[in-house]
Amino acid sequence: MSDVPKAVLYYNSASIWSFVVLLTLEEKGYGKDELDLKAVDLAKGENFGPKFLRINSKATVPTLVVPLDKSLSVEIESRYKAITESKAIVEFLDKSRSPLSHTHTTSDAPAPILTPATIDFTATCKVIIEDLLHSDDADPNKLLYMNARDEESLRALADSLIPLMKGKVDALNHCLSDAQAGNVRASEKVVKFWTSKKEAAQMLLEVYEKAKVPEAELDANAKAHRAEFFKVAKAAWEVGLVHVLTKLNELIIAPYALGEQYSIADPHLTAWLATLILLAGGDANDNGNVAIEKLGKHIGSSLVLSKVVASEAPRTDAERTSARTKLGLYWDTVRERPSWKKVYGNRVNLDLYQKRWS
């Protein structure tokens, strides 16, 4: 088995979409003999390096590199392809391990099919995944970087994000310097990519680095940048995100996205919702009512989600009240799944999780 080529998952422990793939691996019953996990340090800008860009020109994680089917034999040189979108990775993992598949694995875990069985449910999955969760309004990175709407919360956000943003800017400066000096070969397209990413990160870094400076002491340019930051943050959290959450609460059937069937939409929704709740000050151990209440309080009065009563949705925990939002019920349900407990546990800790695959 050691001579058989493995797939490689490039991921990061702060990447929401990495969690989507890890949840899928657990749900599908993949064994550690089928793929390797390789952490990409985003704080050091490893995703922008020429080596990673040759794998994924968009510099994003997760990225799954898989051996091509016709090159799995130990007698021939293996060839690979990279899958760079979490949606495509989940679909690939769902199709690649089933009761009828013949992958090189020693895992005897069940391999449930996550793809919906009906046209209507397939269309619903598409709306949830593509139109809502992967929309600009739902972008978890934007919500993270803009998770401050007043000076106090900006100071706290800056303390947590300055190291990440400095690392990104430094890495991109290094890439650009190497390209200019001829130390690395980089096309004009790559140089423009590095430049645009550096400029975006630099703008955020400038706001963060002046977060502790009182408004009255800022120069006109810094005041304008802070005002624009708060304007974008307010729109992201209080308008765009509210639209997404409202539509999701209406669209999902509960207890899972499509009702009783755990589907291809659920890893996406689980990881995305977990990230939002953590950004809102919630905890992985909060029950559904508490988690959604914290999220609503963080967003403000613009979020109003309809509730379902117990007779319309099954209850599995005595501490839950008789009326919950569908998203609250969903949160309660997915937290009880083995995949959640293995990937998230009591806290988000992918370093421990990775050891299971080493």
C-alpha contacts under 8 A as a table, 3 or more apart, distances in Angstrom:
res1	aa1	res2	aa2	distance
1	M	4	V	5.43
1	M	33	D	7.85
1	M	104	H	7.58
2	S	5	P	7.80
3	D	74	V	6.21
4	V	72	L	6.59
4	V	73	S	6.99
4	V	74	V	5.97
4	V	104	H	7.66
5	P	67	P	6.60
5	P	72	L	6.45
5	P	74	V	7.87
5	P	78	S	6.97
6	K	33	D	7.54
6	K	34	E	5.60
6	K	35	L	4.94
6	K	36	D	6.82
6	K	66	V	7.02
6	K	67	P	6.84
7	A	34	E	6.53
7	A	35	L	4.48
7	A	36	D	6.36
7	A	64	L	6.94
7	A	65	V	5.52
7	A	66	V	4.35
7	A	67	P	6.23
8	V	35	L	5.35
8	V	36	D	4.75
8	V	37	L	5.90
8	V	38	K	6.99
8	V	64	L	5.75
8	V	65	V	5.13
8	V	66	V	6.56
9	L	35	L	7.04
9	L	36	D	6.15
9	L	37	L	4.92
9	L	38	K	6.05
9	L	62	P	6.81
9	L	63	T	5.86
9	L	64	L	4.54
9	L	65	V	6.43
10	Y	37	L	6.18
10	Y	38	K	4.88
10	Y	39	A	5.81
10	Y	40	V	6.29
10	Y	61	V	6.33
10	Y	62	P	5.48
10	Y	63	T	5.13
10	Y	64	L	6.27
11	Y	15	S	7.26
11	Y	18	S	5.51
11	Y	37	L	7.25
11	Y	38	K	6.35
11	Y	39	A	5.12
11	Y	40	V	5.77
11	Y	61	V	5.30
11	Y	62	P	4.69
11	Y	63	T	6.84
12	N	15	S	5.30
12	N	18	S	6.42
12	N	39	A	5.39
12	N	40	V	5.43
12	N	41	D	6.62
12	N	42	L	7.15
12	N	61	V	6.78
12	N	62	P	7.32
13	S	18	S	7.33
13	S	19	F	7.98
13	S	39	A	7.60
13	S	349	N	7.34
13	S	350	L	5.50
13	S	351	D	7.49
15	S	18	S	5.22
15	S	19	F	6.85
15	S	61	V	7.12
15	S	62	P	7.75
16	I	19	F	5.31
16	I	20	V	6.81
16	I	140	P	7.47
16	I	271	A	5.94
16	I	272	W	6.40
16	I	275	T	6.71
17	W	20	V	4.95
17	W	21	V	6.76
17	W	61	V	7.29
17	W	62	P	6.41
17	W	86	S	6.16
17	W	268	H	7.42
17	W	271	A	7.14
17	W	272	W	7.86
18	S	21	V	5.36
18	S	22	L	6.35
18	S	61	V	6.60
18	S	62	P	5.06
18	S	86	S	7.64
19	F	22	L	4.98
19	F	23	L	6.02
19	F	267	P	7.88
19	F	271	A	5.88
19	F	343	V	7.58
20	V	23	L	5.35
20	V	24	T	6.33
20	V	86	S	7.15
20	V	90	V	7.79
20	V	267	P	4.92
20	V	268	H	5.31
20	V	270	T	7.67
20	V	271	A	5.72
21	V	24	T	4.98
21	V	25	L	6.22
21	V	62	P	7.58
21	V	86	S	6.76
21	V	89	I	7.08
21	V	90	V	6.19
21	V	267	P	7.40
22	L	25	L	5.09
22	L	26	E	6.52
22	L	343	V	6.85
23	L	26	E	5.27
23	L	27	E	6.20
23	L	267	P	5.89
23	L	339	S	5.70
23	L	340	W	6.94
23	L	343	V	6.58
24	T	27	E	4.96
24	T	28	K	5.98
24	T	90	V	6.50
24	T	93	L	7.41
24	T	94	D	7.86
24	T	267	P	6.25
25	L	28	K	5.33
25	L	29	G	6.15
25	L	30	Y	5.49
25	L	93	L	7.33
26	E	29	G	5.14
26	E	30	Y	6.44
26	E	339	S	5.31
26	E	342	K	7.93
27	E	111	A	7.48
27	E	112	P	7.51
27	E	339	S	6.07
28	K	93	L	7.57
28	K	94	D	6.80
28	K	97	R	6.90
28	K	109	A	7.88
28	K	110	P	6.92
28	K	111	A	4.75
28	K	112	P	6.13
28	K	113	I	7.82
29	G	107	S	6.97
29	G	108	D	7.71
29	G	109	A	4.93
29	G	110	P	5.89
29	G	111	A	5.68
30	Y	34	E	6.79
30	Y	97	R	7.59
30	Y	105	T	7.72
30	Y	107	S	6.45
30	Y	109	A	7.51
31	G	34	E	5.65
31	G	35	L	7.70
31	G	105	T	6.39
31	G	106	T	6.71
31	G	107	S	5.03
32	K	35	L	5.87
32	K	36	D	7.09
32	K	356	R	7.50
32	K	357	W	4.98
32	K	358	S	7.49
33	D	36	D	7.81
33	D	104	H	7.92
33	D	105	T	6.18
33	D	106	T	7.19
34	E	104	H	6.70
34	E	105	T	5.95
35	L	357	W	7.99
36	D	357	W	6.65
36	D	358	S	7.29
37	L	354	Q	6.81
37	L	357	W	6.78
37	L	358	S	7.72
40	V	46	E	6.10
40	V	47	N	6.52
40	V	61	V	7.88
41	D	44	K	5.51
41	D	45	G	6.42
41	D	46	E	5.51
41	D	47	N	7.28
42	L	45	G	4.71
42	L	46	E	5.81
42	L	47	N	6.24
42	L	164	L	7.48
42	L	167	G	7.97
42	L	168	K	7.23
43	A	46	E	7.76
43	A	163	P	7.18
43	A	164	L	4.62
43	A	165	M	7.26
43	A	166	K	7.98
43	A	167	G	5.09
43	A	168	K	6.07
44	K	164	L	7.63
44	K	167	G	4.93
44	K	168	K	6.13
44	K	170	D	7.96
44	K	171	A	6.28
45	G	48	F	5.53
45	G	49	G	7.10
45	G	167	G	6.29
45	G	168	K	4.94
45	G	170	D	7.94
45	G	171	A	5.12
45	G	172	L	7.14
46	E	49	G	5.39
46	E	52	F	7.24
46	E	171	A	7.60
47	N	52	F	5.65
47	N	53	L	6.98
47	N	59	A	5.02
47	N	60	T	6.68
47	N	61	V	7.90
48	F	52	F	6.65
48	F	53	L	6.32
48	F	59	A	5.63
48	F	171	A	7.45
48	F	172	L	6.99
48	F	175	C	7.80
48	F	194	W	7.48
49	G	52	F	5.55
49	G	53	L	6.17
49	G	175	C	6.85
50	P	53	L	4.98
50	P	54	R	6.25
50	P	184	V	7.89
50	P	186	A	7.77
51	K	54	R	5.45
51	K	55	I	7.12
52	F	55	I	5.17
52	F	56	N	6.18
52	F	57	S	7.71
52	F	59	A	6.96
53	L	56	N	4.80
53	L	57	S	4.47
53	L	58	K	7.01
53	L	59	A	5.83
54	R	57	S	6.17
55	I	82	A	6.44
56	N	59	A	5.54
56	N	60	T	6.92
56	N	63	T	7.20
56	N	82	A	7.15
56	N	84	T	6.47
60	T	63	T	7.05
60	T	84	T	7.27
61	V	84	T	7.29
62	P	84	T	6.67
62	P	85	E	7.25
62	P	86	S	6.51
63	T	82	A	6.64
63	T	83	I	5.75
63	T	84	T	4.63
63	T	85	E	7.01
63	T	86	S	7.68
63	T	89	I	7.88
64	L	82	A	5.64
64	L	83	I	5.10
64	L	84	T	6.51
64	L	89	I	6.74
65	V	80	Y	6.41
65	V	81	K	5.58
65	V	82	A	4.29
65	V	83	I	6.22
66	V	80	Y	5.34
66	V	81	K	5.55
66	V	82	A	6.39
66	V	83	I	7.81
67	P	71	S	6.71
67	P	72	L	6.68
67	P	78	S	6.35
67	P	79	R	5.55
67	P	80	Y	4.20
67	P	81	K	6.52
68	L	71	S	5.49
68	L	72	L	6.82
68	L	78	S	7.26
68	L	79	R	5.64
68	L	80	Y	5.31
68	L	81	K	6.76
69	D	72	L	5.80
70	K	73	S	7.56
71	S	76	I	6.39
71	S	77	E	6.58
71	S	78	S	4.78
71	S	79	R	5.95
72	L	76	I	7.72
72	L	78	S	6.32
73	S	76	I	5.88
73	S	78	S	7.74
74	V	77	E	7.50
83	I	88	A	6.76
83	I	89	I	6.07
84	T	88	A	7.47
84	T	89	I	7.25
85	E	88	A	5.31
85	E	89	I	6.15
86	S	89	I	4.90
86	S	90	V	6.10
87	K	90	V	5.33
87	K	91	E	6.32
87	K	129	I	7.73
88	A	91	E	5.08
88	A	92	F	6.06
89	I	92	F	5.05
89	I	93	L	6.15
90	V	93	L	5.12
90	V	94	D	6.07
90	V	264	I	7.26
91	E	94	D	5.09
91	E	95	K	6.28
91	E	115	T	7.83
91	E	264	I	7.47
92	F	95	K	5.29
92	F	96	S	5.93
93	L	96	S	5.10
93	L	97	R	6.47
94	D	97	R	6.06
94	D	98	S	7.44
94	D	113	I	6.47
94	D	114	L	6.30
94	D	115	T	7.27
94	D	264	I	7.98
95	K	98	S	6.70
95	K	113	I	7.82
96	S	101	S	6.62
96	S	103	T	7.52
97	R	100	L	7.80
97	R	101	S	5.55
97	R	102	H	7.80
97	R	103	T	6.99
97	R	111	A	6.25
98	S	101	S	5.12
98	S	111	A	5.11
98	S	112	P	6.80
98	S	113	I	6.81
99	P	110	P	7.90
99	P	111	A	6.30
113	I	263	S	7.86
114	L	262	Y	6.66
114	L	263	S	4.39
114	L	264	I	4.87
115	T	122	T	7.54
115	T	263	S	6.03
115	T	264	I	5.56
116	P	119	I	7.73
116	P	121	F	5.75
116	P	122	T	5.47
116	P	125	C	7.97
116	P	263	S	6.38
116	P	264	I	7.39
117	A	121	F	7.18
117	A	122	T	7.44
118	T	121	F	5.35
118	T	122	T	6.16
119	I	122	T	5.03
119	I	123	A	6.20
120	D	123	A	5.14
120	D	124	T	6.27
121	F	124	T	4.89
121	F	125	C	6.12
121	F	258	L	6.94
122	T	125	C	5.10
122	T	126	K	6.32
123	A	126	K	5.07
123	A	127	V	6.41
124	T	127	V	5.17
124	T	128	I	6.26
124	T	251	L	7.93
125	C	128	I	5.11
125	C	129	I	5.99
125	C	264	I	7.30
125	C	265	A	5.54
126	K	129	I	5.29
126	K	130	E	5.49
126	K	131	D	6.94
127	V	130	E	5.59
127	V	131	D	4.75
127	V	132	L	6.26
128	I	131	D	6.03
128	I	132	L	5.18
128	I	133	L	6.10
128	I	248	L	7.12
128	I	251	L	7.99
128	I	265	A	6.84
129	I	132	L	5.91
129	I	133	L	5.08
129	I	134	H	6.07
129	I	265	A	6.19
129	I	268	H	6.82
129	I	269	L	7.73
130	E	133	L	6.16
130	E	134	H	5.16
130	E	135	S	6.63
131	D	134	H	6.42
131	D	135	S	5.72
132	L	135	S	5.22
132	L	137	D	7.78
132	L	138	A	6.61
132	L	244	V	5.96
132	L	248	L	7.67
133	L	138	A	5.49
133	L	139	D	7.41
133	L	244	V	7.61
133	L	268	H	7.42
133	L	269	L	7.16
133	L	272	W	7.32
134	H	138	A	6.27
134	H	139	D	6.46
135	S	138	A	5.33
135	S	139	D	6.27
136	D	139	D	5.08
137	D	236	A	6.58
137	D	240	G	4.67
137	D	241	L	5.64
137	D	243	H	8.00
137	D	244	V	6.98
138	A	143	L	7.75
138	A	240	G	7.15
138	A	241	L	5.79
138	A	244	V	6.52
139	D	142	K	5.47
139	D	143	L	6.40
140	P	143	L	4.97
140	P	144	L	6.02
140	P	272	W	7.24
140	P	275	T	7.37
140	P	276	L	7.43
141	N	144	L	4.99
141	N	145	Y	6.12
142	K	145	Y	5.17
142	K	146	M	5.88
142	K	236	A	7.83
143	L	146	M	5.15
143	L	147	N	5.61
143	L	233	A	7.55
143	L	236	A	6.70
143	L	237	W	6.93
144	L	147	N	5.17
144	L	279	L	6.98
145	Y	161	L	7.76
145	Y	204	L	7.92
146	M	149	R	7.85
146	M	229	F	7.22
146	M	230	F	7.81
146	M	232	V	7.42
146	M	233	A	4.89
146	M	236	A	7.72
147	N	153	S	7.74
147	N	154	L	7.69
147	N	157	L	6.94
147	N	233	A	6.58
147	N	237	W	7.84
147	N	279	L	7.52
148	A	151	E	7.63
148	A	153	S	4.97
148	A	154	L	4.91
148	A	157	L	6.72
148	A	230	F	7.11
148	A	233	A	6.57
149	R	153	S	6.66
149	R	154	L	6.96
149	R	230	F	5.23
149	R	233	A	6.11
149	R	234	K	6.14
150	D	153	S	5.62
150	D	154	L	6.12
150	D	230	F	7.12
151	E	154	L	4.98
151	E	155	R	6.29
151	E	211	A	7.10
152	E	155	R	5.36
152	E	156	A	6.66
153	S	156	A	5.12
153	S	157	L	6.08
154	L	157	L	5.00
154	L	158	A	5.97
154	L	208	Y	7.33
154	L	211	A	6.07
155	R	158	A	5.14
155	R	159	D	6.37
155	R	208	Y	7.42
155	R	211	A	5.11
155	R	212	K	5.85
156	A	159	D	5.30
156	A	160	S	6.73
157	L	160	S	5.35
157	L	161	L	6.17
157	L	208	Y	7.68
158	A	161	L	5.17
158	A	162	I	5.54
158	A	208	Y	4.67
158	A	209	E	6.93
158	A	211	A	6.59
159	D	162	I	5.99
159	D	208	Y	7.90
160	S	163	P	7.12
161	L	164	L	5.29
161	L	165	M	6.14
161	L	208	Y	7.77
162	I	165	M	5.13
162	I	166	K	5.86
162	I	205	L	6.49
162	I	208	Y	6.49
162	I	209	E	7.14
163	P	166	K	5.17
163	P	167	G	6.07
164	L	167	G	5.18
164	L	168	K	6.27
165	M	168	K	5.04
165	M	169	V	6.21
165	M	201	A	6.18
165	M	202	Q	7.65
165	M	204	L	7.68
165	M	205	L	6.00
166	K	169	V	5.16
166	K	170	D	6.01
166	K	205	L	7.01
167	G	170	D	5.15
167	G	171	A	6.03
168	K	171	A	5.20
168	K	172	L	6.21
168	K	198	K	7.47
168	K	201	A	7.08
169	V	172	L	5.20
169	V	173	N	6.08
169	V	198	K	5.55
169	V	201	A	6.30
169	V	202	Q	6.47
170	D	173	N	5.08
170	D	174	H	6.14
171	A	174	H	5.05
171	A	175	C	6.26
172	L	175	C	4.98
172	L	176	L	6.15
172	L	194	W	6.03
172	L	195	T	7.56
172	L	197	K	7.73
172	L	198	K	5.95
173	N	176	L	5.13
173	N	177	S	6.03
173	N	198	K	7.43
174	H	177	S	5.08
174	H	178	D	6.08
175	C	178	D	5.21
175	C	179	A	6.21
175	C	194	W	7.51
176	L	179	A	5.09
176	L	180	Q	6.14
176	L	191	V	6.74
176	L	194	W	7.01
176	L	195	T	7.62
177	S	180	Q	5.09
177	S	181	A	6.08
178	D	181	A	5.12
178	D	182	G	6.02
178	D	183	N	4.91
178	D	184	V	5.74
179	A	182	G	5.08
179	A	183	N	5.98
179	A	184	V	5.22
179	A	185	R	6.30
179	A	186	A	6.01
179	A	191	V	7.69
180	Q	183	N	7.68
181	A	184	V	7.88
182	G	185	R	6.58
186	A	189	K	7.97
186	A	190	V	5.93
186	A	191	V	6.48
187	S	190	V	5.21
187	S	191	V	6.34
188	E	191	V	5.08
188	E	192	K	6.18
189	K	192	K	5.18
189	K	193	F	6.18
190	V	193	F	4.89
190	V	194	W	6.18
191	V	194	W	5.13
191	V	195	T	6.11
192	K	195	T	4.99
192	K	196	S	6.12
193	F	196	S	5.33
193	F	197	K	6.25
194	W	197	K	5.25
194	W	198	K	6.07
195	T	198	K	5.10
195	T	199	E	6.17
196	S	199	E	5.20
196	S	200	A	6.30
197	K	200	A	5.26
197	K	201	A	6.21
198	K	201	A	5.16
198	K	202	Q	5.89
199	E	202	Q	5.03
199	E	203	M	6.23
200	A	203	M	5.36
200	A	204	L	6.67
201	A	204	L	5.31
201	A	205	L	6.09
202	Q	205	L	4.92
202	Q	206	E	6.13
203	M	206	E	5.32
203	M	207	V	6.66
204	L	207	V	5.24
204	L	208	Y	6.25
205	L	208	Y	5.01
205	L	209	E	5.94
206	E	209	E	5.22
206	E	210	K	6.42
207	V	210	K	5.45
207	V	211	A	6.20
207	V	222	A	7.37
207	V	225	H	6.76
207	V	226	R	6.20
207	V	229	F	7.86
208	Y	211	A	5.04
209	E	212	K	7.52
210	K	213	V	5.33
210	K	222	A	7.98
211	A	214	P	7.78
213	V	217	E	6.47
213	V	218	L	6.74
214	P	217	E	5.45
214	P	218	L	6.80
215	E	218	L	5.50
215	E	223	K	6.89
218	L	221	N	7.89
218	L	222	A	5.73
218	L	223	K	5.74
219	D	222	A	5.41
219	D	223	K	6.12
220	A	223	K	5.09
220	A	224	A	6.19
221	N	224	A	5.17
221	N	225	H	6.32
222	A	225	H	5.03
222	A	226	R	6.16
223	K	226	R	5.19
223	K	227	A	6.09
224	A	227	A	5.11
224	A	228	E	6.10
225	H	228	E	5.14
225	H	229	F	6.10
226	R	229	F	4.93
226	R	230	F	6.27
227	A	230	F	5.25
227	A	231	K	6.17
228	E	231	K	4.97
228	E	232	V	6.17
229	F	232	V	5.29
229	F	233	A	6.05
230	F	233	A	4.94
230	F	234	K	5.94
231	K	234	K	5.27
231	K	235	A	6.32
232	V	235	A	5.19
232	V	236	A	6.06
233	A	236	A	5.04
233	A	237	W	6.12
234	K	237	W	5.43
234	K	238	E	5.56
234	K	239	V	7.44
235	A	238	E	5.42
235	A	239	V	5.05
235	A	240	G	6.29
236	A	239	V	5.90
236	A	240	G	5.07
236	A	241	L	6.02
237	W	240	G	6.32
237	W	241	L	5.26
237	W	242	V	6.92
237	W	299	I	5.97
238	E	241	L	6.32
238	E	242	V	5.85
238	E	299	I	5.82
238	E	300	G	6.99
238	E	302	S	6.28
238	E	303	L	7.62
239	V	242	V	5.25
239	V	243	H	6.30
239	V	302	S	7.66
240	G	243	H	5.31
240	G	244	V	6.58
241	L	244	V	5.08
241	L	245	L	6.14
242	V	245	L	5.19
242	V	246	T	5.97
242	V	299	I	7.94
242	V	302	S	7.01
242	V	303	L	5.67
243	H	246	T	5.26
243	H	247	K	6.21
244	V	247	K	5.27
244	V	248	L	6.12
245	L	248	L	5.07
245	L	249	N	6.05
246	T	249	N	5.22
246	T	250	E	6.34
246	T	303	L	7.61
246	T	304	V	7.54
246	T	305	L	6.17
247	K	250	E	5.13
247	K	251	L	5.95
248	L	251	L	4.97
248	L	252	I	5.90
248	L	327	L	7.76
249	N	252	I	5.97
249	N	305	L	6.84
249	N	306	S	7.52
249	N	325	T	7.10
249	N	326	K	5.59
249	N	327	L	5.76
250	E	253	I	7.96
250	E	306	S	7.91
250	E	326	K	7.80
251	L	257	A	7.96
252	I	256	Y	7.17
252	I	257	A	4.55
252	I	258	L	6.13
252	I	259	G	7.47
252	I	326	K	7.17
253	I	256	Y	6.64
253	I	257	A	5.60
253	I	258	L	5.31
253	I	259	G	4.82
253	I	326	K	7.49
254	A	257	A	5.65
254	A	258	L	6.58
254	A	259	G	4.65
254	A	260	E	7.13
254	A	313	A	7.06
254	A	326	K	6.06
254	A	327	L	7.97
254	A	329	L	6.91
254	A	330	Y	6.04
255	P	258	L	7.90
255	P	259	G	5.45
255	P	260	E	6.25
255	P	313	A	6.94
255	P	314	P	7.50
255	P	326	K	7.43
255	P	329	L	6.09
255	P	330	Y	5.17
255	P	333	T	6.29
256	Y	259	G	4.89
256	Y	260	E	6.03
256	Y	261	Q	6.62
256	Y	262	Y	5.98
256	Y	263	S	7.91
256	Y	266	D	6.93
256	Y	330	Y	5.79
256	Y	333	T	7.38
256	Y	334	V	7.63
257	A	261	Q	7.96
257	A	262	Y	7.33
257	A	263	S	7.34
257	A	265	A	6.71
257	A	266	D	6.18
257	A	330	Y	7.64
258	L	261	Q	6.01
258	L	262	Y	7.14
258	L	263	S	6.97
259	G	262	Y	7.69
262	Y	265	A	8.00
262	Y	266	D	6.38
263	S	266	D	5.59
264	I	267	P	6.62
264	I	268	H	7.74
265	A	268	H	5.59
265	A	269	L	6.31
266	D	269	L	5.02
266	D	270	T	5.78
267	P	270	T	5.17
267	P	271	A	6.16
268	H	271	A	5.56
268	H	272	W	6.11
269	L	272	W	5.17
269	L	273	L	5.88
270	T	273	L	5.36
270	T	274	A	6.05
270	T	331	W	7.56
270	T	334	V	7.08
271	A	274	A	5.14
271	A	275	T	6.24
272	W	275	T	5.23
272	W	276	L	6.42
273	L	276	L	5.13
273	L	277	I	6.19
274	A	277	I	5.22
274	A	278	L	6.20
274	A	284	A	7.17
275	T	278	L	5.17
275	T	279	L	6.15
276	L	279	L	5.02
276	L	280	A	6.16
276	L	295	L	7.34
277	I	280	A	5.03
277	I	281	G	6.48
277	I	282	G	4.97
277	I	283	D	6.94
277	I	291	A	6.29
277	I	292	I	7.42
277	I	294	K	7.37
277	I	295	L	5.80
278	L	281	G	5.21
278	L	282	G	4.79
278	L	283	D	5.86
278	L	284	A	7.47
279	L	282	G	7.12
280	A	294	K	6.35
280	A	295	L	5.27
280	A	298	H	5.49
280	A	299	I	7.93
281	G	294	K	6.88
281	G	295	L	7.73
281	G	298	H	7.91
282	G	286	D	6.79
282	G	291	A	5.78
282	G	294	K	6.16
282	G	295	L	7.35
283	D	286	D	5.35
283	D	291	A	7.30
284	A	344	Y	7.76
284	A	346	N	6.50
284	A	347	R	6.39
285	N	346	N	6.61
286	D	290	V	5.84
286	D	291	A	5.46
287	N	290	V	5.48
287	N	291	A	6.00
287	N	320	R	7.58
287	N	328	G	7.68
287	N	331	W	7.31
287	N	332	D	5.86
288	G	291	A	5.15
288	G	292	I	6.07
288	G	320	R	7.83
288	G	324	R	7.66
288	G	327	L	7.45
288	G	328	G	3.93
288	G	329	L	5.89
288	G	330	Y	7.50
288	G	331	W	5.31
288	G	332	D	5.11
289	N	292	I	5.46
289	N	293	E	5.95
289	N	320	R	7.30
289	N	321	T	7.84
289	N	324	R	6.42
289	N	325	T	7.72
289	N	328	G	5.55
290	V	293	E	5.04
290	V	294	K	6.14
291	A	294	K	5.25
291	A	295	L	6.28
291	A	328	G	7.22
292	I	295	L	4.92
292	I	296	G	6.01
292	I	327	L	7.42
292	I	328	G	5.95
293	E	296	G	5.06
293	E	297	K	6.11
294	K	297	K	5.10
294	K	298	H	6.12
295	L	298	H	5.14
295	L	299	I	6.25
296	G	299	I	5.15
296	G	300	G	5.94
296	G	301	S	7.41
296	G	303	L	6.00
296	G	304	V	7.85
297	K	300	G	5.15
297	K	301	S	7.40
299	I	302	S	7.23
299	I	303	L	6.81
300	G	303	L	6.40
301	S	304	V	7.27
305	L	325	T	6.46
306	S	325	T	5.96
306	S	326	K	7.98
307	K	323	A	5.97
307	K	324	R	4.99
307	K	325	T	4.09
307	K	326	K	6.58
308	V	312	E	6.35
308	V	313	A	7.12
308	V	323	A	5.54
308	V	324	R	5.53
308	V	325	T	5.82
308	V	326	K	6.59
309	V	312	E	5.60
309	V	313	A	6.81
309	V	322	S	5.69
309	V	323	A	4.41
309	V	324	R	6.58
310	A	313	A	5.24
310	A	314	P	6.30
310	A	315	R	6.63
310	A	322	S	5.07
310	A	323	A	6.07
310	A	324	R	7.91
311	S	314	P	7.00
313	A	329	L	7.99
315	R	318	A	7.60
315	R	320	R	7.57
316	T	333	T	7.87
317	D	320	R	5.83
318	A	321	T	7.98
321	T	324	R	6.95
324	R	327	L	8.00
324	R	328	G	5.87
324	R	329	L	6.27
325	T	328	G	4.98
325	T	329	L	6.30
326	K	329	L	5.04
326	K	330	Y	5.98
327	L	330	Y	4.84
327	L	331	W	6.07
328	G	331	W	5.10
328	G	332	D	6.33
329	L	332	D	5.16
329	L	333	T	6.22
330	Y	333	T	5.12
330	Y	334	V	6.21
331	W	334	V	5.52
331	W	335	R	6.21
332	D	335	R	5.55
332	D	336	E	6.97
333	T	336	E	5.61
333	T	337	R	7.25
334	V	337	R	5.36
334	V	340	W	6.75
335	R	340	W	5.67
335	R	341	K	7.07
336	E	340	W	6.97
336	E	341	K	7.30
337	R	340	W	5.41
337	R	341	K	6.61
338	P	341	K	5.11
338	P	342	K	6.15
339	S	342	K	5.22
339	S	343	V	6.09
340	W	343	V	5.32
340	W	344	Y	5.48
340	W	345	G	6.62
341	K	344	Y	5.45
341	K	345	G	4.23
341	K	346	N	7.47
342	K	345	G	5.65
342	K	353	Y	7.26
343	V	348	V	7.57
343	V	349	N	7.79
343	V	350	L	7.11
343	V	353	Y	6.37
344	Y	347	R	5.65
344	Y	348	V	4.89
344	Y	349	N	6.62
344	Y	350	L	7.77
345	G	348	V	6.87
345	G	349	N	7.90
349	N	352	L	5.91
349	N	353	Y	6.70
350	L	353	Y	4.65
350	L	354	Q	5.88
351	D	354	Q	5.24
351	D	355	K	6.81
352	L	355	K	5.45
352	L	356	R	7.38
353	Y	356	R	5.64
353	Y	357	W	7.51
354	Q	357	W	5.34
354	Q	358	S	6.58
355	K	358	S	5.07
